[in-house]
Amino acid sequence: MKKEFKLTVKGSGTYVADSFIELIWIVFKHRCEHLLKGEGWRD
């Protein structure tokens, strides 16, 4: 049975992953994409 980890960010959306480490990685990667586009460290 897989555990599902979910992070809901008010006003932005929801992140879902199979592991806590994967969830952290997804959020970090997404925020870095915004940073590299010049939008700042945001969701």
N, C-alpha and C positions, 0 to 999 in steps of 0.2 A: 504494500500500500504506500503510495507516494504522498508525502505531505506537500501541501501547496502553501507557499508564502505569498502574502498579498500586502501591498502598501498602497493606501489611498491618499493622494495628495489633494487637499481641498482646492478646488478651482482649476486643477490641472488634469487629473485623471487617475488611473490605477496602474500599478506595475504588478505583474504576477510571475512567479518563478517556482521551480521545483525544489530549490534549496535556498537557504538564507544567504550563502556566499554568492550564488548566482543573482539573487535579487539585488544585493549591494552592487555587483558588477554592472548590471543593467542600468541602474540609476546613475552610477558614476559615469558610465559610457555616454548615456543620454545627455547628462549635464555638460560633459566635455565637448560634445558636438555643438551645443549652444555656445559654449565659451569660444570655440574655434571659429564660429560664424560671426563672432563679435557681438553676440546678444547677451553676454554675461553668464554668470553661474546661476542658471535658473531651470525650472521645469518646463 
